[in-house]
Amino acid sequence: MMKHHVLPALLLTASSPIIHAILPTAIVEINNNIQLLASQSSFGRLPPTYDERSSLHWTVTLSPDDNALLCDDTADNNNINAVNVAAATSTSTSTGYDNAKSGVVMVAPRGQCSFQRKALTAQKYGAVALIVYGTLHSRYGYNDTTNTVIYPAEFHDYDCTLGSAYIPKEEYESKLDFVGGYNEAVNDGYLSGDTDGNLCVKYNENAGDMSTMCSSNKCLVTGKNKTEHDNNNNNNNNEMTYYQACCAWDLHVWLYGDSTMKDEQSQ
């Protein structure tokens, strides 16, 4: 019977000339000219080494649209992008998980469930390895009991010394959506990039250009705000509220196993 703990997994982090707060344990090299720093998992077999790169025959595919986070491991295995899998398996000599040097590598975003749950789901879809990448959405939570957003943690998810902005309340409320949690479809576009389209670049308060200071070119709303008097208004009682957002960074995160999956690992 197929084991559920053999799939290697990596967590990708942003690659740039200057890497802040990252302790990579692996490098994913693409076409010999792009290197992505990564940390490995404490479950599954080890990924192939650098010296074995010439023997790899991997085809990369995204996780299915209807199970993008790979948290539903009861999903129909046939729902995966069949074109990519067929193309990979038709030229692969791999059978099952006996040879992790060929086959399909699945790429999925971080968040919602454990790394090992994602690996198991990817394995059920037929992948030989899993690559997990960080997202802004994965740094937020939501408390359904109190109906409140759980915001990212300072110096773990963001660093204000690399870029800090205070977004005016009017623009914050008209462009960003935190109702029921972080809305990535709406928010990512306003909190990413190196132009004024990124509200953090537009309202950066640090000395220097945030587009160059913040290597991720992404920022996180921290849940903190400040209130100031509007000096442009004759009414001295008029106050303006500003919401803080700071540079999102990649921190080394070890992909620990999921202790709730012990029974599934032994199947």
MOBEL-V611620 format. One record per residue. PHI is phi as a letter, one per 20 degrees, with the letter a starting at -180 (999 if undefined). Layout:
phi: {PHI	PHI}
This chain:
phi: {999	f	f	d	c	e	f	f	c	c	d	e	c	f	d	b	g	c	d	d	l	b	c	f	d	b	c	e	d	d	l	m	c	c	d	d	f	b	d	e	d	e	c	n	f	f	f	g	e	f	f	e	f	f	e	e	c	d	d	e	c	f	f	f	g	e	b	g	e	l	e	e	e	d	f	f	f	e	f	f	g	f	f	f	f	f	f	f	f	f	d	e	e	f	c	l	d	f	c	e	e	b	p	d	d	e	d	b	f	f	p	m	c	f	f	f	f	f	f	f	f	f	f	f	f	o	f	e	b	c	d	d	d	f	c	f	g	f	e	d	c	b	e	f	f	e	l	c	f	e	e	f	d	f	m	d	d	b	c	f	f	e	q	c	c	d	e	g	g	f	f	g	f	e	d	d	c	d	f	m	p	f	e	f	f	e	f	g	f	e	c	c	o	d	d	f	f	e	f	f	f	f	d	g	d	f	f	o	e	f	f	d	f	e	f	f	l	c	c	c	f	e	n	d	b	c	c	c	f	e	f	e	d	f	e	f	e	f	c	d	d	c	d	f	b	c	g	e	c	d	d	g	c	f	e	f	f	d	f	e	d	g	f	f	f	e	f}
